[in-house]
Amino acid sequence: MNKPVVIVGAGLSGLRAASLLIANGIDCRVLEARDRIGGRILTTSIPDRPDLGKFDLGPTWFWPQYESTIANLVKELNLETFSQYTKGAMLAERSQNEAPQRYILPENSNAKSIRFIGGVQTLIDAIVATIPSGIVELDTSVKTIRQDEAGAITVEAVCTNGNKKEIPASVVILALPPRIVANNIEFSPSLSANLMNDLVNKPTWMAGQAKLVAIYDRPFWRESGLSGFVSSWVGPLQEIHDASPDTGSGALFGFFGIPAKIRQQLSEEETLKAVMDQLVRLFGPEAHKVSATLYKDWAKDFETAVEEDLDPLREFPSYGQPPKAGIWEEKIIFAGTEINSQFGGHLEGALQSAEKAFLKIKQLYKSF
């Protein structure tokens, strides 16, 4: 094969696949529609207060006792981690008219979750460090993937500056949420109805969710014997956790219970006020002394969510490999956390699907 493998998507799956291909001498290019790498991994800091630390607005944890792929990669890349803070009581909020109740959870009642010092972006950055410069092309949105009668593949993309690219490919790895593939990329010849139906019916993990981080000079709730973990039937945040860095400042992050369609009717100012009112109810007046807030509504991210993702998930999605692709079999390979049946929705699932995609391509190259 004298044409590169084209990887669509520079999230965790796409970058890991690229790293593995390059390490094995297989030429590849990574095309990313966003102006940044990482996909749904997004770690940020306060522009004028970098001293407060870095905070994850996407995935936060992994569980090494169950997830060997990411655990081994973290060790290989020599990344620093720390355990999620869980000491103290959790709070349960059932009514705005009643004080939240405190509960001491039994020791080891929850699986030990691990965080990255510096945020999950450190994992992305470490993988990118193994990829030569120029391989990843940002601001490049794939629009069409064509296969001619001889089986040759051409990827057509448009850059944000309006320039168009046509890239010949040996194989295409689609390291995107399945619904983004189905909604945003045209295939010629078309994908089968069976395959398209499967892609459309795989909800994008996190796509309907929003995450808010409230940052403080110190984790003051710990002084009251609280872990920072909250379960709320009142909202707007339905689940809250301690998001403090390993040292220094304090932070709380929460997932919203408000459905995406209702959130979009509220201004960000209204949303933030409702959150601060809730944090004061839960943690007292000191919660008002917030140094900064970070807010990311993934439902408004067009490279993540489509219209179908605005409906709340009623149960855990059924993830896994799509059905056979017919004429596209061995021409396109799917990757991403939604493609993994066991760890779909986790960083582990994204990495396992990338490794599986790499192994398929390695086998294809051996057959030529």
C-alpha positions as a LaTeX table, in Angstrom:
\begin{tabular}{lrrr}
\hline
Residue & $x$ (\AA) & $y$ (\AA) & $z$ (\AA) \\
\hline
Met1 & 0.00 & 0.00 & 0.00 \\
Asn2 & 1.63 & 3.25 & $-1.12$ \\
Lys3 & $-1.18$ & 5.52 & 0.05 \\
Pro4 & $-1.52$ & 6.69 & 3.66 \\
Val5 & $-4.08$ & 5.56 & 6.16 \\
Val6 & $-6.33$ & 8.58 & 6.70 \\
Ile7 & $-7.66$ & 8.98 & 10.23 \\
Val8 & $-10.67$ & 11.23 & 10.65 \\
Gly9 & $-10.73$ & 12.71 & 14.15 \\
Ala10 & $-7.91$ & 13.78 & 16.49 \\
Gly11 & $-9.50$ & 12.66 & 19.72 \\
Leu12 & $-8.03$ & 9.95 & 21.93 \\
Ser13 & $-8.86$ & 7.10 & 19.52 \\
Gly14 & $-7.59$ & 8.82 & 16.41 \\
Leu15 & $-4.34$ & 9.97 & 17.98 \\
Arg16 & $-3.64$ & 6.61 & 19.60 \\
Ala17 & $-4.26$ & 4.83 & 16.29 \\
Ala18 & $-1.88$ & 7.26 & 14.55 \\
Ser19 & 0.79 & 6.70 & 17.19 \\
Leu20 & 0.58 & 2.92 & 16.79 \\
Leu21 & 0.63 & 3.08 & 12.98 \\
Ile22 & 3.68 & 5.36 & 12.93 \\
Ala23 & 5.51 & 3.18 & 15.47 \\
Asn24 & 5.01 & 0.27 & 13.04 \\
Gly25 & 6.17 & 2.15 & 9.96 \\
Ile26 & 2.72 & 2.71 & 8.44 \\
Asp27 & 2.17 & 6.13 & 6.88 \\
Cys28 & $-0.90$ & 8.06 & 8.05 \\
Arg29 & $-2.57$ & 11.47 & 8.15 \\
Val30 & $-4.98$ & 12.71 & 10.82 \\
Leu31 & $-7.71$ & 15.17 & 9.81 \\
Glu32 & $-9.46$ & 17.13 & 12.56 \\
Ala33 & $-12.35$ & 19.56 & 12.07 \\
Arg34 & $-11.69$ & 21.41 & 15.32 \\
Asp35 & $-8.92$ & 23.94 & 15.88 \\
Arg36 & $-7.53$ & 21.76 & 18.68 \\
Ile37 & $-6.68$ & 18.15 & 19.41 \\
Gly38 & $-8.41$ & 16.01 & 22.02 \\
Gly39 & $-12.01$ & 15.74 & 20.85 \\
Arg40 & $-14.19$ & 15.30 & 23.92 \\
Ile41 & $-11.12$ & 15.52 & 26.13 \\
Leu42 & $-10.89$ & 19.17 & 27.11 \\
Thr43 & $-8.65$ & 20.41 & 29.92 \\
Thr44 & $-8.44$ & 24.13 & 30.55 \\
Ser45 & $-7.36$ & 26.74 & 33.05 \\
Ile46 & $-8.45$ & 30.28 & 33.93 \\
Pro47 & $-6.57$ & 32.61 & 31.54 \\
Asp48 & $-5.67$ & 35.19 & 34.19 \\
Arg49 & $-5.31$ & 32.67 & 37.04 \\
Pro50 & $-3.19$ & 29.74 & 35.82 \\
Asp51 & $-2.06$ & 29.28 & 39.42 \\
Leu52 & $-5.47$ & 27.80 & 40.25 \\
Gly53 & $-4.69$ & 24.72 & 38.17 \\
Lys54 & $-6.12$ & 22.83 & 35.21 \\
Phe55 & $-9.62$ & 21.38 & 35.06 \\
Asp56 & $-11.35$ & 18.78 & 32.91 \\
Leu57 & $-14.52$ & 19.78 & 31.10 \\
Gly58 & $-14.73$ & 16.38 & 29.46 \\
Pro59 & $-13.82$ & 12.97 & 30.93 \\
Thr60 & $-12.02$ & 13.01 & 34.25 \\
Trp61 & $-11.36$ & 9.52 & 35.55 \\
Phe62 & $-10.16$ & 6.04 & 34.77 \\
Trp63 & $-10.23$ & 2.85 & 36.83 \\
Pro64 & $-6.92$ & 0.95 & 36.57 \\
Gln65 & $-8.19$ & $-2.02$ & 38.57 \\
Tyr66 & $-10.57$ & $-2.79$ & 35.68 \\
Glu67 & $-9.06$ & $-0.94$ & 32.73 \\
Ser68 & $-5.70$ & $-2.45$ & 31.81 \\
Thr69 & $-5.25$ & $-0.72$ & 28.43 \\
Ile70 & $-5.20$ & 2.80 & 29.82 \\
Ala71 & $-3.35$ & 1.71 & 32.97 \\
Asn72 & $-0.54$ & 0.22 & 30.87 \\
Leu73 & $-0.40$ & 3.26 & 28.58 \\
Val74 & $-0.23$ & 5.66 & 31.52 \\
Lys75 & 2.70 & 3.65 & 32.88 \\
Glu76 & 4.39 & 3.51 & 29.46 \\
Leu77 & 4.06 & 7.28 & 29.00 \\
Asn78 & 5.19 & 7.92 & 32.60 \\
Leu79 & 2.18 & 10.09 & 33.40 \\
Glu80 & 1.45 & 11.25 & 36.94 \\
Thr81 & $-1.89$ & 10.47 & 38.54 \\
Phe82 & $-3.69$ & 10.76 & 41.88 \\
Ser83 & $-6.78$ & 9.28 & 43.49 \\
Gln84 & $-10.14$ & 11.04 & 43.41 \\
Tyr85 & $-10.82$ & 12.68 & 46.78 \\
Thr86 & $-13.60$ & 10.78 & 48.57 \\
Lys87 & $-12.91$ & 11.29 & 52.27 \\
Gly88 & $-15.81$ & 12.48 & 54.40 \\
Ala89 & $-19.57$ & 12.57 & 54.03 \\
Met90 & $-21.62$ & 12.80 & 50.86 \\
Leu91 & $-24.70$ & 15.00 & 50.64 \\
Ala92 & $-28.14$ & 14.04 & 49.34 \\
Glu93 & $-30.44$ & 16.88 & 48.30 \\
Arg94 & $-34.08$ & 15.89 & 47.92 \\
Ser95 & $-35.87$ & 19.23 & 48.34 \\
Gln96 & $-35.02$ & 22.93 & 48.27 \\
Asn97 & $-37.04$ & 23.29 & 51.47 \\
Glu98 & $-35.03$ & 20.73 & 53.42 \\
Ala99 & $-31.40$ & 20.78 & 54.44 \\
Pro100 & $-29.29$ & 18.27 & 52.53 \\
Gln101 & $-28.70$ & 15.02 & 54.38 \\
Arg102 & $-25.22$ & 13.77 & 55.19 \\
Tyr103 & $-24.23$ & 10.16 & 54.66 \\
Ile104 & $-21.00$ & 8.36 & 55.36 \\
Leu105 & $-20.54$ & 5.81 & 52.62 \\
Pro106 & $-19.09$ & 2.43 & 53.61 \\
Glu107 & $-15.37$ & 2.18 & 52.92 \\
Asn108 & $-14.63$ & 0.81 & 49.42 \\
Ser109 & $-18.32$ & 1.17 & 48.45 \\
Asn110 & $-17.26$ & 2.80 & 45.17 \\
Ala111 & $-14.53$ & 1.72 & 42.78 \\
Lys112 & $-11.37$ & 3.78 & 43.25 \\
Ser113 & $-11.21$ & 6.34 & 40.45 \\
Ile114 & $-7.95$ & 7.90 & 39.29 \\
Arg115 & $-7.27$ & 11.36 & 37.87 \\
Phe116 & $-4.37$ & 12.82 & 35.90 \\
Ile117 & $-2.14$ & 15.48 & 37.45 \\
Gly118 & $-2.61$ & 18.32 & 34.96 \\
Gly119 & $-5.86$ & 16.87 & 33.62 \\
Val120 & $-6.64$ & 14.27 & 30.94 \\
Gln121 & $-5.04$ & 16.56 & 28.35 \\
Thr122 & $-1.67$ & 15.30 & 29.63 \\
Leu123 & $-2.56$ & 11.91 & 28.14 \\
Ile124 & $-3.40$ & 13.53 & 24.79 \\
Asp125 & $-0.20$ & 15.60 & 24.83 \\
Ala126 & 1.95 & 12.56 & 25.63 \\
Ile127 & 0.47 & 10.60 & 22.72 \\
Val128 & 0.91 & 13.55 & 20.34 \\
Ala129 & 4.57 & 13.73 & 21.37 \\
Thr130 & 5.02 & 10.33 & 19.67 \\
Ile131 & 3.58 & 11.63 & 16.37 \\
Pro132 & 5.80 & 13.61 & 13.97 \\
Ser133 & 4.74 & 17.18 & 13.28 \\
Gly134 & 2.61 & 17.68 & 10.18 \\
Ile135 & 0.72 & 14.40 & 10.57 \\
Val136 & $-2.23$ & 16.05 & 12.38 \\
Glu137 & $-4.07$ & 18.64 & 10.29 \\
Leu138 & $-6.47$ & 20.86 & 12.26 \\
Asp139 & $-9.36$ & 22.95 & 10.92 \\
Thr140 & $-9.93$ & 20.26 & 8.30 \\
Ser141 & $-13.47$ & 18.93 & 8.04 \\
Val142 & $-14.03$ & 15.74 & 6.05 \\
Lys143 & $-17.13$ & 16.04 & 3.86 \\
Thr144 & $-17.00$ & 13.12 & 1.43 \\
Ile145 & $-15.32$ & 9.73 & 1.15 \\
Arg146 & $-15.39$ & 8.25 & $-2.37$ \\
Gln147 & $-14.49$ & 4.79 & $-3.65$ \\
Asp148 & $-14.10$ & 4.30 & $-7.38$ \\
Glu149 & $-14.81$ & 1.14 & $-9.39$ \\
Ala150 & $-11.24$ & $-0.07$ & $-8.87$ \\
Gly151 & $-11.60$ & 0.30 & $-5.09$ \\
Ala152 & $-9.40$ & 3.41 & $-4.79$ \\
Ile153 & $-10.42$ & 5.75 & $-1.97$ \\
Thr154 & $-10.37$ & 9.54 & $-1.98$ \\
Val155 & $-11.12$ & 11.67 & 1.08 \\
Glu156 & $-12.47$ & 15.14 & 0.37 \\
Ala157 & $-12.16$ & 17.79 & 3.07 \\
Val158 & $-12.73$ & 21.51 & 3.50 \\
Cys159 & $-10.54$ & 23.75 & 5.64 \\
Thr160 & $-11.92$ & 26.60 & 7.71 \\
Asn161 & $-10.20$ & 29.06 & 5.34 \\
Gly162 & $-12.27$ & 27.61 & 2.48 \\
Asn163 & $-9.48$ & 25.62 & 0.86 \\
Lys164 & $-10.37$ & 22.11 & $-0.29$ \\
Lys165 & $-8.27$ & 18.97 & $-0.06$ \\
Glu166 & $-8.46$ & 15.66 & $-1.89$ \\
Ile167 & $-6.44$ & 12.96 & $-0.18$ \\
Pro168 & $-5.94$ & 9.45 & $-1.61$ \\
Ala169 & $-6.14$ & 6.82 & 1.12 \\
Ser170 & $-5.43$ & 3.12 & 1.46 \\
Val171 & $-7.85$ & 2.79 & 4.40 \\
Val172 & $-9.88$ & 5.33 & 6.41 \\
Ile173 & $-10.23$ & 5.12 & 10.18 \\
Leu174 & $-13.37$ & 6.95 & 11.29 \\
Ala175 & $-12.44$ & 7.97 & 14.84 \\
Leu176 & $-15.60$ & 10.00 & 15.33 \\
Pro177 & $-18.89$ & 9.54 & 17.16 \\
Pro178 & $-21.02$ & 7.27 & 14.93 \\
Arg179 & $-23.81$ & 9.86 & 14.63 \\
Ile180 & $-21.32$ & 12.48 & 13.46 \\
Val181 & $-20.18$ & 10.07 & 10.74 \\
Ala182 & $-23.78$ & 9.42 & 9.68 \\
Asn183 & $-24.80$ & 13.09 & 9.72 \\
Asn184 & $-21.69$ & 14.90 & 8.49 \\
Ile185 & $-19.94$ & 12.66 & 5.95 \\
Glu186 & $-21.25$ & 11.63 & 2.54 \\
Phe187 & $-20.14$ & 8.27 & 1.17 \\
Ser188 & $-20.04$ & 7.39 & $-2.51$ \\
Pro189 & $-21.22$ & 4.67 & $-2.98$ \\
Ser190 & $-23.58$ & 5.10 & $-0.01$ \\
Leu191 & $-23.25$ & 3.05 & 3.14 \\
Ser192 & $-25.84$ & 0.28 & 3.46 \\
Ala193 & $-29.12$ & 1.07 & 5.20 \\
Asn194 & $-28.28$ & $-1.48$ & 7.89 \\
Leu195 & $-24.96$ & 0.19 & 8.68 \\
Met196 & $-26.42$ & 3.70 & 8.61 \\
Asn197 & $-29.20$ & 2.64 & 10.95 \\
Asp198 & $-26.65$ & 1.24 & 13.39 \\
Leu199 & $-24.61$ & 4.46 & 13.36 \\
Val200 & $-27.63$ & 6.70 & 13.88 \\
Asn201 & $-28.80$ & 4.58 & 16.80 \\
Lys202 & $-25.51$ & 4.81 & 18.73 \\
Pro203 & $-25.95$ & 7.83 & 21.05 \\
Thr204 & $-22.84$ & 9.95 & 21.39 \\
Trp205 & $-21.45$ & 9.62 & 24.89 \\
Met206 & $-21.56$ & 12.93 & 26.79 \\
Ala207 & $-23.17$ & 14.74 & 23.83 \\
Gly208 & $-26.33$ & 15.71 & 25.70 \\
Gln209 & $-24.45$ & 16.65 & 28.85 \\
Ala210 & $-23.04$ & 19.88 & 30.24 \\
Lys211 & $-20.37$ & 20.25 & 32.90 \\
Leu212 & $-19.62$ & 23.14 & 35.23 \\
Val213 & $-16.55$ & 23.63 & 37.41 \\
Ala214 & $-16.61$ & 26.10 & 40.31 \\
Ile215 & $-13.07$ & 27.00 & 41.43 \\
Tyr216 & $-12.05$ & 28.23 & 44.88 \\
Asp217 & $-8.81$ & 29.25 & 46.55 \\
Arg218 & $-9.04$ & 26.10 & 48.70 \\
Pro219 & $-11.32$ & 23.05 & 49.07 \\
Phe220 & $-13.19$ & 24.55 & 52.04 \\
Trp221 & $-15.84$ & 21.77 & 52.19 \\
Arg222 & $-13.22$ & 19.31 & 53.37 \\
Glu223 & $-12.87$ & 21.36 & 56.57 \\
Ser224 & $-16.51$ & 20.47 & 57.33 \\
Gly225 & $-15.90$ & 16.77 & 56.82 \\
Leu226 & $-17.47$ & 16.70 & 53.35 \\
Ser227 & $-16.13$ & 14.77 & 50.39 \\
Gly228 & $-17.66$ & 17.12 & 47.82 \\
Phe229 & $-19.80$ & 14.28 & 46.46 \\
Val230 & $-23.48$ & 15.23 & 46.12 \\
Ser231 & $-26.52$ & 13.52 & 44.67 \\
Ser232 & $-29.37$ & 15.93 & 44.01 \\
Trp233 & $-33.00$ & 15.44 & 43.03 \\
Val234 & $-33.39$ & 19.25 & 42.94 \\
Gly235 & $-30.66$ & 20.51 & 40.64 \\
Pro236 & $-29.68$ & 22.14 & 38.46 \\
Leu237 & $-26.65$ & 19.89 & 39.08 \\
Gln238 & $-27.72$ & 16.33 & 39.73 \\
Glu239 & $-24.27$ & 14.96 & 40.57 \\
Ile240 & $-21.33$ & 16.87 & 42.06 \\
His241 & $-17.76$ & 15.77 & 42.80 \\
Asp242 & $-14.57$ & 17.26 & 44.21 \\
Ala243 & $-12.55$ & 18.46 & 41.20 \\
Ser244 & $-9.66$ & 19.97 & 43.14 \\
Pro245 & $-6.16$ & 19.60 & 41.69 \\
Asp246 & $-3.77$ & 17.37 & 43.61 \\
Thr247 & $-2.45$ & 20.41 & 45.50 \\
Gly248 & $-3.44$ & 24.05 & 45.99 \\
Ser249 & $-6.84$ & 25.34 & 44.95 \\
Gly250 & $-10.23$ & 23.71 & 45.42 \\
Ala251 & $-12.90$ & 22.94 & 42.85 \\
Leu252 & $-16.28$ & 21.29 & 42.53 \\
Phe253 & $-17.68$ & 20.01 & 39.27 \\
Gly254 & $-21.20$ & 18.94 & 38.46 \\
Phe255 & $-23.24$ & 17.27 & 35.76 \\
Phe256 & $-26.57$ & 18.88 & 34.91 \\
Gly257 & $-29.90$ & 17.18 & 35.40 \\
Ile258 & $-31.59$ & 19.72 & 33.13 \\
Pro259 & $-32.15$ & 18.23 & 29.64 \\
Ala260 & $-30.20$ & 19.83 & 26.81 \\
Lys261 & $-33.27$ & 21.30 & 25.10 \\
Ile262 & $-34.29$ & 23.11 & 28.28 \\
Arg263 & $-30.71$ & 24.26 & 28.99 \\
Gln264 & $-30.62$ & 25.88 & 25.58 \\
Gln265 & $-33.57$ & 28.08 & 26.53 \\
Leu266 & $-31.57$ & 29.52 & 29.44 \\
Ser267 & $-28.82$ & 32.10 & 29.22 \\
Glu268 & $-25.42$ & 31.16 & 30.60 \\
Glu269 & $-25.91$ & 33.86 & 33.24 \\
Glu270 & $-29.18$ & 32.25 & 34.39 \\
Thr271 & $-27.56$ & 28.83 & 34.44 \\
Leu272 & $-24.58$ & 30.00 & 36.50 \\
Lys273 & $-26.82$ & 31.79 & 39.01 \\
Ala274 & $-28.92$ & 28.66 & 39.53 \\
Val275 & $-25.75$ & 26.62 & 40.08 \\
Met276 & $-24.32$ & 29.07 & 42.60 \\
Asp277 & $-27.62$ & 29.11 & 44.50 \\
Gln278 & $-27.46$ & 25.32 & 44.68 \\
Leu279 & $-23.82$ & 25.27 & 45.86 \\
Val280 & $-24.68$ & 27.73 & 48.64 \\
Arg281 & $-27.63$ & 25.54 & 49.71 \\
Leu282 & $-25.31$ & 22.57 & 49.85 \\
Phe283 & $-22.03$ & 23.95 & 51.16 \\
Gly284 & $-22.97$ & 27.20 & 52.89 \\
Pro285 & $-22.22$ & 30.88 & 52.22 \\
Glu286 & $-18.53$ & 30.23 & 51.56 \\
Ala287 & $-19.56$ & 28.69 & 48.26 \\
His288 & $-20.31$ & 32.24 & 47.10 \\
Lys289 & $-16.59$ & 33.07 & 47.27 \\
Val290 & $-15.89$ & 31.47 & 43.92 \\
Ser291 & $-12.66$ & 32.46 & 42.18 \\
Ala292 & $-13.86$ & 31.44 & 38.72 \\
Thr293 & $-16.24$ & 29.13 & 36.89 \\
Leu294 & $-15.81$ & 27.04 & 33.76 \\
Tyr295 & $-18.78$ & 25.82 & 31.76 \\
Lys296 & $-19.04$ & 23.53 & 28.75 \\
Asp297 & $-22.33$ & 22.48 & 27.17 \\
Trp298 & $-21.42$ & 19.59 & 24.89 \\
Ala299 & $-24.87$ & 19.67 & 23.30 \\
Lys300 & $-23.85$ & 22.97 & 21.66 \\
Asp301 & $-20.63$ & 21.48 & 20.26 \\
Phe302 & $-21.39$ & 20.70 & 16.61 \\
Glu303 & $-18.38$ & 18.38 & 16.31 \\
Thr304 & $-19.84$ & 16.29 & 19.16 \\
Ala305 & $-23.63$ & 16.44 & 19.19 \\
Val306 & $-26.39$ & 16.10 & 16.61 \\
Glu307 & $-30.09$ & 16.80 & 17.06 \\
Glu308 & $-30.83$ & 13.25 & 18.25 \\
Asp309 & $-28.32$ & 13.65 & 21.10 \\
Leu310 & $-30.40$ & 16.39 & 22.73 \\
Asp311 & $-32.84$ & 13.80 & 24.06 \\
Pro312 & $-31.79$ & 12.50 & 27.51 \\
Leu313 & $-30.51$ & 8.94 & 27.67 \\
Arg314 & $-32.99$ & 6.67 & 29.44 \\
Glu315 & $-30.58$ & 3.75 & 29.77 \\
Phe316 & $-26.97$ & 2.93 & 29.05 \\
Pro317 & $-26.51$ & 2.72 & 25.26 \\
Ser318 & $-25.74$ & $-0.50$ & 23.46 \\
Tyr319 & $-22.27$ & 0.12 & 22.08 \\
Gly320 & $-19.99$ & $-2.04$ & 19.96 \\
Gln321 & $-18.76$ & $-2.72$ & 16.43 \\
Pro322 & $-21.11$ & $-1.71$ & 13.57 \\
Pro323 & $-22.30$ & $-4.43$ & 11.16 \\
Lys324 & $-20.34$ & $-5.42$ & 8.07 \\
Ala325 & $-19.84$ & $-2.54$ & 5.65 \\
Gly326 & $-20.36$ & $-4.39$ & 2.37 \\
Ile327 & $-18.43$ & $-2.69$ & $-0.43$ \\
Trp328 & $-16.73$ & $-0.54$ & 2.23 \\
Glu329 & $-15.48$ & $-3.53$ & 4.25 \\
Glu330 & $-11.70$ & $-3.22$ & 4.81 \\
Lys331 & $-11.89$ & 0.29 & 3.32 \\
Ile332 & $-13.31$ & 2.04 & 6.40 \\
Ile333 & $-12.65$ & 1.05 & 10.01 \\
Phe334 & $-14.56$ & 2.51 & 12.92 \\
Ala335 & $-12.91$ & 3.64 & 16.16 \\
Gly336 & $-13.98$ & 5.64 & 19.20 \\
Thr337 & $-15.44$ & 4.89 & 22.59 \\
Glu338 & $-18.90$ & 4.08 & 21.16 \\
Ile339 & $-17.35$ & 1.25 & 19.10 \\
Asn340 & $-16.21$ & $-0.67$ & 22.19 \\
Ser341 & $-18.83$ & $-2.97$ & 23.69 \\
Gln342 & $-17.27$ & $-3.46$ & 27.13 \\
Phe343 & $-15.97$ & 0.02 & 27.99 \\
Gly344 & $-18.14$ & 2.22 & 25.76 \\
Gly345 & $-18.22$ & 5.77 & 27.13 \\
His346 & $-14.86$ & 5.42 & 28.91 \\
Leu347 & $-11.33$ & 6.44 & 27.95 \\
Glu348 & $-10.56$ & 2.72 & 28.05 \\
Gly349 & $-13.13$ & 2.08 & 25.33 \\
Ala350 & $-11.57$ & 4.75 & 23.11 \\
Leu351 & $-8.11$ & 3.23 & 23.50 \\
Gln352 & $-9.23$ & $-0.35$ & 22.99 \\
Ser353 & $-11.06$ & 0.57 & 19.78 \\
Ala354 & $-7.94$ & 2.39 & 18.52 \\
Glu355 & $-5.78$ & $-0.65$ & 19.16 \\
Lys356 & $-8.30$ & $-2.90$ & 17.42 \\
Ala357 & $-8.36$ & $-0.57$ & 14.39 \\
Phe358 & $-4.55$ & $-0.59$ & 14.27 \\
Leu359 & $-4.42$ & $-4.39$ & 14.40 \\
Lys360 & $-6.91$ & $-4.63$ & 11.51 \\
Ile361 & $-4.78$ & $-2.32$ & 9.38 \\
Lys362 & $-1.59$ & $-4.14$ & 10.33 \\
Gln363 & $-3.18$ & $-7.37$ & 9.13 \\
Leu364 & $-4.33$ & $-5.71$ & 5.91 \\
Tyr365 & $-0.80$ & $-4.45$ & 5.21 \\
Lys366 & 0.60 & $-7.95$ & 5.74 \\
Ser367 & $-1.77$ & $-9.29$ & 3.08 \\
Phe368 & $-0.35$ & $-6.99$ & 0.40 \\
\hline
\end{tabular}
